[in-house]
Amino acid sequence: MSAALELVGVNKRYGEFDAVRELSFAVEPGCIFGFLGPNGAGKTTTLRMVLGLIPPSSGEIVVLGGRGDTPGIRDRIGFLPEERGLYRRMTPVEAVVFFAGLKGVPAATARKRGIALLEAQGLGEALHRPMKALSKGMAQKVQLICAIAHEPDLVILDEPFSGLDPVNQQGLEALIRGLADRGATVIFSTHVMAHAERLCRRVALMARGRKVFDGTVEAARAAVPLRMVLVGGVSLGEVHALAGVSGVEEAVDSHSGRRSLIATLAGRAEPQAALKAAFQQELDVSQFRVEAPTLHDAFIVLTGGAA
């Protein structure tokens, strides 16, 4: 099965500045793919090259078997830019019909789809209000629906969760899952790792224009040493001396004032072995738990904290 999107050795240079350097990855059809990194990592520049809005300085980009600036290919792409913008006097239904029409969807079909999508996102009462009367979260939902009403094969979302409250974020996550369920490939760029952790099958991590990781979320987390948290009267030195422990730090809960020690395990050392050693030495441990690494932890480790 050919990739929905493939980049091979892509570079983008502005004068002496390398915005993107030797970037290669492929996204399989029907995948929710996270394109992740801090602000300034090169994510938006890469997406603009994929869409054909700016040319790469070198390298190859294949989008749905063609190029992003090819008219037939472009009509099969849905794009939500980081910079939001809709005509303020249009209603949500009018906006959906207009943008779907630019992709060749008949007005009657676009209207039917638009109403169904808007109602599914809780915007039924706002169908005929002008955009200027909607909240930021409501307007952002409308813009996303405008980007997908033509039922694209590839959906690209640049920082789609920016400015949304938790309830609207949850609704947007459900919408993204629905796109993948119907077979669309979804690529979304974000610097908030929690969204990617919940949604993505695979991710690419960027830092300073370079890819530092490309693979499954599980593989990214596997790059992070396990940590265990111990509560009690045990000392830093006693925990550091336990088998498999490579480092220890103290943490104090700001509300309860309770002290705990966070031990980082060397490599893939087993936390049970360290706990067993603590009990054998009769150390004062009243509570114990293992903290699973998050995607945010993985990003810090894989970028060396430099980003």
VEXPA-622102 format. One line per field, with one value per residue (C-alpha): x, y, z; residue number from 0. Coordinates in steps of 0.2 Angstrom, whole numbers. Layout:
X = (X | ...)
Y = (Y | ...)
Z = (Z | ...)
num = (NUM | ...)
***
This chain:
X = (0 | 7 | 9 | -3 | 11 | 30 | 44 | 62 | 77 | 67 | 76 | 70 | 82 | 79 | 96 | 108 | 94 | 89 | 70 | 69 | 84 | 85 | 67 | 60 | 45 | 30 | 12 | 1 | -17 | -30 | -17 | -19 | -1 | 6 | 19 | 25 | 38 | 39 | 36 | 49 | 53 | 49 | 32 | 22 | 35 | 34 | 15 | 16 | 28 | 17 | 2 | 12 | 11 | 30 | 43 | 56 | 74 | 78 | 70 | 54 | 37 | 23 | 5 | -8 | 2 | 6 | 11 | 2 | 0 | -8 | -26 | -33 | -23 | -27 | -45 | -42 | -34 | -42 | -32 | -35 | -22 | -15 | -20 | -39 | -50 | -68 | -80 | -88 | -105 | -107 | -117 | -109 | -120 | -115 | -96 | -97 | -106 | -94 | -78 | -84 | -89 | -71 | -67 | -81 | -95 | -112 | -121 | -135 | -124 | -112 | -127 | -133 | -116 | -113 | -129 | -126 | -108 | -112 | -126 | -115 | -103 | -117 | -119 | -137 | -143 | -129 | -132 | -139 | -130 | -116 | -99 | -95 | -108 | -100 | -87 | -69 | -72 | -88 | -79 | -65 | -76 | -85 | -68 | -63 | -80 | -76 | -60 | -68 | -85 | -78 | -73 | -55 | -43 | -30 | -33 | -20 | -23 | -10 | -12 | -31 | -33 | -26 | -37 | -51 | -57 | -57 | -74 | -72 | -55 | -64 | -76 | -62 | -53 | -69 | -71 | -53 | -56 | -71 | -61 | -49 | -63 | -70 | -53 | -45 | -27 | -25 | -9 | -10 | 4 | 5 | 16 | 4 | 10 | -6 | -17 | -5 | -4 | -22 | -25 | -10 | -4 | 12 | 22 | 37 | 46 | 54 | 67 | 76 | 71 | 77 | 67 | 73 | 61 | 48 | 38 | 24 | 20 | 24 | 42 | 44 | 39 | 51 | 65 | 62 | 68 | 55 | 53 | 47 | 40 | 43 | 34 | 41 | 56 | 68 | 83 | 90 | 106 | 97 | 86 | 101 | 110 | 96 | 99 | 95 | 93 | 103 | 96 | 85 | 76 | 65 | 47 | 36 | 17 | 12 | -4 | -1 | 17 | 20 | 38 | 42 | 57 | 57 | 70 | 75 | 79 | 95 | 91 | 76 | 79 | 64 | 56 | 51 | 69 | 72 | 57 | 62 | 79 | 71 | 60 | 75 | 85 | 70 | 69 | 55 | 44 | 25 | 19 | 27 | 21 | 29 | 26 | 24 | 33 | 22 | 25 | 30 | 44 | 49 | 51 | 62 | 73 | 74 | 78 | 90 | 80 | 87 | 70)
Y = (0 | 17 | 30 | 44 | 56 | 54 | 66 | 61 | 72 | 88 | 104 | 122 | 136 | 155 | 163 | 156 | 149 | 131 | 130 | 111 | 100 | 82 | 78 | 61 | 51 | 42 | 42 | 27 | 29 | 30 | 34 | 48 | 55 | 68 | 80 | 87 | 99 | 116 | 133 | 136 | 118 | 118 | 110 | 124 | 127 | 108 | 108 | 123 | 113 | 98 | 109 | 116 | 134 | 135 | 125 | 115 | 120 | 102 | 84 | 76 | 77 | 65 | 68 | 55 | 50 | 67 | 84 | 96 | 110 | 99 | 104 | 87 | 82 | 99 | 95 | 79 | 88 | 97 | 110 | 119 | 133 | 139 | 157 | 156 | 167 | 166 | 179 | 187 | 191 | 173 | 161 | 144 | 135 | 148 | 146 | 127 | 129 | 142 | 132 | 115 | 123 | 128 | 110 | 106 | 100 | 105 | 118 | 106 | 92 | 104 | 111 | 94 | 89 | 105 | 105 | 87 | 91 | 107 | 99 | 85 | 97 | 106 | 120 | 117 | 133 | 143 | 137 | 154 | 166 | 177 | 171 | 188 | 183 | 166 | 162 | 158 | 140 | 139 | 148 | 136 | 121 | 130 | 132 | 114 | 108 | 120 | 111 | 93 | 95 | 90 | 73 | 74 | 59 | 69 | 81 | 92 | 102 | 115 | 118 | 113 | 114 | 131 | 142 | 128 | 124 | 106 | 102 | 108 | 100 | 83 | 86 | 90 | 74 | 64 | 72 | 68 | 50 | 50 | 56 | 41 | 29 | 34 | 31 | 48 | 51 | 64 | 74 | 86 | 98 | 103 | 107 | 99 | 81 | 76 | 77 | 67 | 54 | 51 | 51 | 46 | 29 | 36 | 52 | 62 | 73 | 89 | 100 | 115 | 109 | 91 | 75 | 67 | 53 | 44 | 29 | 23 | 32 | 16 | 16 | 34 | 31 | 16 | 28 | 35 | 27 | 21 | 32 | 26 | 37 | 32 | 40 | 39 | 43 | 35 | 46 | 51 | 42 | 26 | 26 | 30 | 15 | 3 | -9 | -1 | 17 | 30 | 46 | 52 | 69 | 75 | 82 | 91 | 92 | 111 | 107 | 93 | 97 | 78 | 73 | 60 | 54 | 51 | 38 | 36 | 18 | 15 | 8 | -4 | -9 | -17 | -7 | -22 | -27 | -10 | -11 | -28 | -22 | -8 | -20 | -31 | -17 | -12 | 6 | 17 | 16 | 18 | 21 | 16 | 18 | 17 | 32 | 27 | 39 | 51 | 57 | 73 | 64 | 56 | 72 | 80 | 64 | 62 | 81 | 81 | 94 | 107 | 111)
Z = (0 | -5 | 8 | 9 | 11 | 9 | 12 | 6 | 11 | 11 | 15 | 16 | 18 | 20 | 16 | 29 | 40 | 38 | 43 | 39 | 37 | 28 | 33 | 28 | 34 | 27 | 33 | 29 | 23 | 37 | 50 | 63 | 63 | 75 | 68 | 85 | 92 | 100 | 92 | 79 | 76 | 57 | 58 | 49 | 36 | 32 | 31 | 19 | 8 | 8 | 3 | -11 | -4 | -4 | -13 | -4 | -7 | -11 | -8 | -14 | -7 | -13 | -8 | -12 | -27 | -33 | -28 | -16 | -29 | -42 | -44 | -43 | -28 | -19 | -20 | -10 | 4 | 19 | 28 | 44 | 46 | 62 | 57 | 58 | 47 | 41 | 33 | 48 | 40 | 34 | 43 | 47 | 34 | 21 | 25 | 23 | 7 | 0 | 5 | -1 | -17 | -20 | -19 | -32 | -20 | -26 | -15 | -10 | -5 | 4 | 13 | 19 | 25 | 33 | 43 | 49 | 54 | 63 | 72 | 77 | 85 | 95 | 83 | 78 | 86 | 78 | 60 | 54 | 65 | 58 | 62 | 71 | 84 | 88 | 102 | 97 | 101 | 90 | 76 | 76 | 75 | 60 | 51 | 54 | 47 | 32 | 29 | 29 | 21 | 4 | 12 | 9 | 9 | 18 | 32 | 39 | 55 | 61 | 80 | 79 | 98 | 101 | 111 | 114 | 132 | 138 | 132 | 115 | 114 | 118 | 104 | 92 | 97 | 93 | 76 | 72 | 77 | 66 | 51 | 52 | 55 | 38 | 30 | 29 | 34 | 47 | 51 | 65 | 71 | 89 | 103 | 116 | 118 | 128 | 112 | 102 | 115 | 115 | 97 | 87 | 81 | 75 | 78 | 71 | 83 | 77 | 85 | 77 | 60 | 61 | 65 | 81 | 81 | 69 | 75 | 87 | 103 | 112 | 105 | 109 | 127 | 128 | 126 | 143 | 159 | 171 | 187 | 204 | 218 | 236 | 251 | 269 | 279 | 267 | 263 | 246 | 249 | 254 | 238 | 227 | 233 | 228 | 213 | 196 | 202 | 192 | 200 | 214 | 217 | 231 | 228 | 240 | 237 | 237 | 245 | 258 | 261 | 259 | 254 | 241 | 232 | 213 | 208 | 190 | 185 | 174 | 157 | 158 | 176 | 185 | 198 | 208 | 211 | 218 | 229 | 235 | 240 | 250 | 260 | 263 | 270 | 280 | 273 | 279 | 263 | 266 | 248 | 231 | 213 | 196 | 184 | 166 | 154 | 144 | 127 | 134 | 144 | 128 | 119 | 132 | 132 | 113 | 110 | 125 | 133 | 121 | 113)
num = (0 | 1 | 2 | 3 | 4 | 5 | 6 | 7 | 8 | 9 | 10 | 11 | 12 | 13 | 14 | 15 | 16 | 17 | 18 | 19 | 20 | 21 | 22 | 23 | 24 | 25 | 26 | 27 | 28 | 29 | 30 | 31 | 32 | 33 | 34 | 35 | 36 | 37 | 38 | 39 | 40 | 41 | 42 | 43 | 44 | 45 | 46 | 47 | 48 | 49 | 50 | 51 | 52 | 53 | 54 | 55 | 56 | 57 | 58 | 59 | 60 | 61 | 62 | 63 | 64 | 65 | 66 | 67 | 68 | 69 | 70 | 71 | 72 | 73 | 74 | 75 | 76 | 77 | 78 | 79 | 80 | 81 | 82 | 83 | 84 | 85 | 86 | 87 | 88 | 89 | 90 | 91 | 92 | 93 | 94 | 95 | 96 | 97 | 98 | 99 | 100 | 101 | 102 | 103 | 104 | 105 | 106 | 107 | 108 | 109 | 110 | 111 | 112 | 113 | 114 | 115 | 116 | 117 | 118 | 119 | 120 | 121 | 122 | 123 | 124 | 125 | 126 | 127 | 128 | 129 | 130 | 131 | 132 | 133 | 134 | 135 | 136 | 137 | 138 | 139 | 140 | 141 | 142 | 143 | 144 | 145 | 146 | 147 | 148 | 149 | 150 | 151 | 152 | 153 | 154 | 155 | 156 | 157 | 158 | 159 | 160 | 161 | 162 | 163 | 164 | 165 | 166 | 167 | 168 | 169 | 170 | 171 | 172 | 173 | 174 | 175 | 176 | 177 | 178 | 179 | 180 | 181 | 182 | 183 | 184 | 185 | 186 | 187 | 188 | 189 | 190 | 191 | 192 | 193 | 194 | 195 | 196 | 197 | 198 | 199 | 200 | 201 | 202 | 203 | 204 | 205 | 206 | 207 | 208 | 209 | 210 | 211 | 212 | 213 | 214 | 215 | 216 | 217 | 218 | 219 | 220 | 221 | 222 | 223 | 224 | 225 | 226 | 227 | 228 | 229 | 230 | 231 | 232 | 233 | 234 | 235 | 236 | 237 | 238 | 239 | 240 | 241 | 242 | 243 | 244 | 245 | 246 | 247 | 248 | 249 | 250 | 251 | 252 | 253 | 254 | 255 | 256 | 257 | 258 | 259 | 260 | 261 | 262 | 263 | 264 | 265 | 266 | 267 | 268 | 269 | 270 | 271 | 272 | 273 | 274 | 275 | 276 | 277 | 278 | 279 | 280 | 281 | 282 | 283 | 284 | 285 | 286 | 287 | 288 | 289 | 290 | 291 | 292 | 293 | 294 | 295 | 296 | 297 | 298 | 299 | 300 | 301 | 302 | 303 | 304 | 305 | 306)
***
